[in-house]
Amino acid sequence: MLSPSSYKVLEGRFARLTVLRDAAAVLQWDMATMMPEGGSEARGEQLATLKVMSHEILTDPALADDLGRAESETGLDAWQQANLREMRRAWLHAASVPGDLVEALSKAVSRCEVQWRRARAENDFAGLRPALEEVLNLVRQQATIKAERLGLSIYDALLDEYEPGLRTPAIDRIFDDYAAFLPGFLKKVVERQAKNPPLAPLTGPFPAADQHKLALRLMTALGFDFDHGRLDTSHHPFCGGVPDDVRITTRWNESDVTQGMMGVVHETGHALYERGLPRRGHYQPVGQARGMAIHESQSLLVEMQVCRSPEFIRFLAPLLGETFGASPAWEGEDLTRRLSRVKPGLIRVDADEVTYPAHVILRYRLERALIGGSLVLSDLPGAWNDGMRSLLGIVPPDDSDGCLQDIHWPGGAWGYFPCYTLGAMMAAQLYAAAARAIPDLPKLIERGDFAPLFAWLRRHVHEKGSALSAEQIIAEATGRPLDPEIFKNHLARRYLGEVLAA
Amino acid sequence: MLSPSSYKVLEGRFARLTVLRDAAAVLQWDMATMMPEGGSEARGEQLATLKVMSHEILTDPALADDLGRAESETGLDAWQQANLREMRRAWLHAASVPGDLVEALSKAVSRCEVQWRRARAENDFAGLRPALEEVLNLVRQQATIKAERLGLSIYDALLDEYEPGLRTPAIDRIFDDYAAFLPGFLKKVVERQAKNPPLAPLTGPFPAADQHKLALRLMTALGFDFDHGRLDTSHHPFCGGVPDDVRITTRWNESDVTQGMMGVVHETGHALYERGLPRRGHYQPVGQARGMAIHESQSLLVEMQVCRSPEFIRFLAPLLGETFGASPAWEGEDLTRRLSRVKPGLIRVDADEVTYPAHVILRYRLERALIGGSLVLSDLPGAWNDGMRSLLGIVPPDDSDGCLQDIHWPGGAWGYFPCYTLGAMMAAQLYAAAARAIPDLPKLIERGDFAPLFAWLRRHVHEKGSALSAEQIIAEATGRPLDPEIFKNHLARRYLGEVLAA
């Protein structure tokens, strides 16, 4: 069958867009890992130009014409139809917002991020407020325009950017349920863990070079292909690069070997997802990572479901011994207990998997209220502290460890936070389904044989690319829609040793 | 004065072109230093797309219209006029050749480079010939079209790409003179050096990490700013990146510390030129490096004029002792003699500064004959060997060490070779002028104080960007046109300890 012409033309346009995005991804990786500070201005020009040129390609009126024509073409197969739908989606998000508004937000974000770094260091929320107000107003304007074009509520239009199809009613249901579940559950876990003997001290220092070597062994065991990727260090760990050349980073703490290691396996989960995306659609929207919730499900599946499990720790402990010498910290249940400690804390990025959702729920509720106008920025610190008290029973001593801790809001990433916790829940559900499908999965993991697990994930998640929504991926892979009970069951099993009533 | 509008529009177009070229430069650096092999296909797509998009910008008919209008605008200052002239030049080279010919050559080069790697390893010139014939034919076609547009001979049109303004008659005069000078001079140098006592052996191994540390010290002393650049390793040393973030590379030979070190100071010369380009024209053609002969003059000035001089070696020897321990190889005249050994050899990249021009003259004569059609490819190996015999008195045992040794011809870089030797001559002339202008320059160098020399080079060479031709830069900086007698005088002084009659 000959491919219809407007569709073919669109494939060419989107291939170019993807290649420009790939080039920018490598430049961003370099900026975080290799670039000397004096290169930042020139790099800024390069990234801005690639962004502007991509925006020009996407908002070219000829592209909109091609979309219209291609949508009335017959003979497209299901994959091509999905690709066309993703093209339309990308176009809607890009072309619905006027260029001057895009530029105004981009500049406001640059200003606000600089302000935020200072404000966080100086605990100066009042000083940040004007710049943050500007970002919030511009984000709201953009979302209002998109909401109308997409037929969504304003906040749902924001969510849709990060995980297409994600909607407020579903999140409310899941988050309200978790917020109700958490206090009682948390109390039991904390009481139970308080009865444990103290942990053996970590017998560091753990030289960064040795941690690096161990990380390479773990990555190789998990299936990371070093002919198609690298591990480097950066201030904030991330997964970047392109599917055929995935660049992950971490940072090493020489007095606690577990931090860098867990960072590495988390990013390895992201990397394996990128590597597993369908080759067929490599340079097309349909072949790209679905959304941030699915992406996070793949990193959390590796970190939380696999690498903090007792079976993985039985695989890991001898490697730690080989690398750093014998230590009571690698013996018996010690390491398992270390990697599953639960303690309410002020900082999201340091939170365990039980309390992490509370941090997300707080941000979700606050950003919805701020976008909707029922909360004003001057009341944010108070609302933050009230939320922390009610969700986790603790209150930050200052805004630096409170509402100033994350870059997301100054950076314009409103509507992103829910992806973290939905990803954690998807990870639990996918892992449970994989464990049903793969005989003896815990034993395989204990032996360091991860191939069957990742083969299952590739087939059921990675290779779907963006052909399905996140909801569809989960439903098809696990036989049911996202079900937060499975996550809660995972927590009950891991932290209380019990199975909740279904 | 308000800037005229068509000129301003052109500035915007060329700024975008420069930024795309900068992005490609970083991606190329990464490809040579960091990229895992499996990333090459994706990287190829990125570089090809940036190239195609740049070509589209440059050959957009609207740009040609702007050029025509801007050239009749009044009120442009000299700098802007020079910029406009360089824009026209870039346009002529890009837009005069049809897109399908550009693409055909690009593909032929890719094929031929692969063939060349195999052919060189297997000493199989006959096997390479068809692919090389294809490249030669396409290069000749391109040059023929450009020659007509530029009003130049075919070979001059090729030269003009690498060093604008470079023409055959001037090169002939210089190269014929050197070819006549060389045999007698070389004989005297070889006889003189034969009387020296043998060199003390190098007391290696010299660990790469220590060589790296020493290289950083030398680069810092020479004025390399690590806030705006890096040193890494790659298979072939090069200078890449962008003016505000210059990335140089080298490779280390653990049994001979001088190789990597001389590579580093050579690339540092290139890097300091890039860093010294005028900020004002950063993203405009007029602010960019002039051509390859001038570029090579800056690397060779540092490597040959400065860093192989007895005064530099007096600065260097104690650093070698500190880094690698005491050795007779760092004492007395030993290192100076080691760094100025002259010996006719088969391989261009290993040649000393006396015999290097012979390698270049040979290639220049052969490529002109091949482009002009007076030599056919099947006769190249024989012509090569005849040329080596007549210029250096040696004959390669096989084509791998003969006409197959360089990537330039398979890579489509015809007309490039003369830049190496013209650069060496420019370096000698610039250094002589700097030494006249800066009191006690040798003493400053011996003390490791290179600031006055580089300040002079910045003012007289770097900051000119492309506002002047290479010829003008040399004439204005040194008070006379390029004069090969100065280079010969430098050689006579260094290798025979005598001053030739002017």
HADDOCK unambig.tbl for C-alpha pairs under 7 A between the chains (distance, minus, plus):
assign (segid A and resid 19 and name CA) (segid B and resid 45 and name CA) 6.78 0.50 0.50
assign (segid A and resid 19 and name CA) (segid B and resid 46 and name CA) 5.54 0.50 0.50
assign (segid A and resid 20 and name CA) (segid B and resid 46 and name CA) 6.83 0.50 0.50
assign (segid A and resid 23 and name CA) (segid B and resid 46 and name CA) 5.82 0.50 0.50
assign (segid A and resid 36 and name CA) (segid B and resid 227 and name CA) 5.25 0.50 0.50
assign (segid A and resid 36 and name CA) (segid B and resid 228 and name CA) 5.79 0.50 0.50
assign (segid A and resid 36 and name CA) (segid B and resid 229 and name CA) 6.17 0.50 0.50
assign (segid A and resid 36 and name CA) (segid B and resid 245 and name CA) 6.97 0.50 0.50
assign (segid A and resid 37 and name CA) (segid B and resid 227 and name CA) 5.78 0.50 0.50
assign (segid A and resid 38 and name CA) (segid B and resid 227 and name CA) 5.08 0.50 0.50
assign (segid A and resid 38 and name CA) (segid B and resid 228 and name CA) 4.78 0.50 0.50
assign (segid A and resid 38 and name CA) (segid B and resid 244 and name CA) 6.52 0.50 0.50
assign (segid A and resid 38 and name CA) (segid B and resid 245 and name CA) 6.72 0.50 0.50
assign (segid A and resid 39 and name CA) (segid B and resid 228 and name CA) 5.85 0.50 0.50
assign (segid A and resid 39 and name CA) (segid B and resid 244 and name CA) 5.45 0.50 0.50
assign (segid A and resid 39 and name CA) (segid B and resid 245 and name CA) 4.83 0.50 0.50
assign (segid A and resid 42 and name CA) (segid B and resid 244 and name CA) 6.78 0.50 0.50
assign (segid A and resid 45 and name CA) (segid B and resid 19 and name CA) 6.78 0.50 0.50
assign (segid A and resid 46 and name CA) (segid B and resid 19 and name CA) 5.52 0.50 0.50
assign (segid A and resid 46 and name CA) (segid B and resid 20 and name CA) 6.81 0.50 0.50
assign (segid A and resid 46 and name CA) (segid B and resid 23 and name CA) 5.83 0.50 0.50
assign (segid A and resid 227 and name CA) (segid B and resid 36 and name CA) 5.25 0.50 0.50
assign (segid A and resid 227 and name CA) (segid B and resid 37 and name CA) 5.77 0.50 0.50
assign (segid A and resid 227 and name CA) (segid B and resid 38 and name CA) 5.06 0.50 0.50
assign (segid A and resid 228 and name CA) (segid B and resid 36 and name CA) 5.81 0.50 0.50
assign (segid A and resid 228 and name CA) (segid B and resid 38 and name CA) 4.77 0.50 0.50
assign (segid A and resid 228 and name CA) (segid B and resid 39 and name CA) 5.84 0.50 0.50
assign (segid A and resid 229 and name CA) (segid B and resid 36 and name CA) 6.17 0.50 0.50
assign (segid A and resid 244 and name CA) (segid B and resid 38 and name CA) 6.53 0.50 0.50
assign (segid A and resid 244 and name CA) (segid B and resid 39 and name CA) 5.46 0.50 0.50
assign (segid A and resid 244 and name CA) (segid B and resid 42 and name CA) 6.76 0.50 0.50
assign (segid A and resid 245 and name CA) (segid B and resid 36 and name CA) 6.99 0.50 0.50
assign (segid A and resid 245 and name CA) (segid B and resid 38 and name CA) 6.73 0.50 0.50
assign (segid A and resid 245 and name CA) (segid B and resid 39 and name CA) 4.82 0.50 0.50
